[in-house]
Amino acid sequence: MKIALVAPTGKIGSEIAKEALRQGHEVIGIVRSDRAAPEGLESVNFKAVDIADTAAFADAIKGADVLASAYGPQHDNIDTVAAAAEAIVAAARAAGIKRVVVIGGAGSLEVAPGLQLVDVPDFPEAYKAYALAHRKAFNVFKTVDDLDWTFFSPAAEIGPGDKVGNYKVVAKTFLANADGHSKISYPDYAEAFVAEIEQGKFLKDIITVAYQ
Ligand SMILES: NC(=O)c1ccc[n+]([C@@H]2O[C@H](COP(=O)([O-])OP(=O)(O)OC[C@H]3O[C@@H](n4cnc5c(N)ncnc54)[C@H](OP(=O)(O)O)[C@@H]3O)[C@@H](O)[C@H]2O)c1
């Protein structure tokens, strides 16, 4: 497949790009400025573009089968996630790409019917602004009927590690193992993310992945 990926330079985005290349896909990497390709990403077709410029963004991704995103805000502009979601929707429409898969936040997953994780009283304060920003982005996608989007939230904890497998992918609900740990490594998240790109099992839904 030809996969256009926003943020192929991020901690998670670079793992997704590597996994996609490993699976034999072509990757168009949407970056905000020209720079040398990071190690392992030499065969990504990097295109520097301002994602707020819909015409330029659409032009850069034209011909891709899927528009994916691992966009991550910085600590001083956390609230840009929803704007990035709007930009992704606009560019997908303008480029005629129906399939969109984006990273979300675990805070938007339900811990009980109608209750999202970010709304539980002991949700960690340090992550709250990020979780609320991702919920705004999720709310953007929930209004989109004409694209086959998937909002792919990581487990609560995601970080460096090996491919372990032994994970489950589910829709809507927060997922943990029998001990209550909600965890996934970057490479396993990337594997599940690329599998969803390939298989399109969860259209117009929020999903997550965690070790069991
Ligand atoms: N449990 C959870 O719910 C959880 C846990 C961790 C992360 N996340 C989410 O996962 C996402 C990725 O996290 P990460 O750790 O991989 O983040 P990261 O390492 O900080 O990477 C952020 C990426 O976004 C890109 N970016 C930022 N602003 C951009 C812009 N205006 N235009 C184009 N690209 C832009 C960065 O590009 P540059 O290289 O140019 O800076 C970088 O590639 C984030 O949204 C984060 O909130 C969720």
The ligand as an ORCA input file, in Angstrom:
! r2SCAN-3c Opt
* xyz 0 1
  N      -1.300      6.675     26.437
  C      -1.548      7.618     25.551
  O      -2.693      7.984     25.288
  C      -0.406      8.245     24.806
  C       0.890      8.007     25.230
  C       1.942      8.556     24.496
  C       1.671      9.356     23.378
  N       0.385      9.582     23.010
  C       0.101     10.433     21.838
  O       0.736      9.886     20.698
  C       1.158     10.931     19.839
  C       2.608     10.734     19.436
  O       3.426     10.730     20.593
  P       5.025     10.716     20.491
  O       5.516     10.367     21.839
  O       5.453      9.921     19.316
  O       5.314     12.271     20.218
  P       6.677     12.962     19.738
  O       7.829     12.022     19.831
  O       6.752     14.272     20.460
  O       6.431     13.227     18.186
  C       5.582     14.224     17.752
  C       5.582     14.220     16.245
  O       4.619     15.183     15.769
  C       5.264     16.027     14.825
  N       4.667     17.356     14.784
  C       4.453     18.209     15.819
  N       3.901     19.358     15.384
  C       3.778     19.218     14.015
  C       3.291     20.059     12.983
  N       2.790     21.261     13.246
  N       3.284     19.580     11.709
  C       3.771     18.350     11.432
  N       4.251     17.504     12.364
  C       4.267     17.945     13.648
  C       6.701     16.092     15.297
  O       7.524     16.558     14.243
  P       8.966     17.198     14.502
  O       9.916     16.027     14.423
  O       9.120     18.170     13.398
  O       8.938     17.840     15.860
  C       6.931     14.625     15.652
  O       7.169     13.834     14.495
  C       0.897     12.232     20.592
  O      -0.268     12.818     20.081
  C       0.716     11.800     22.015
  O      -0.122     12.681     22.739
  C      -0.663      9.038     23.672
*
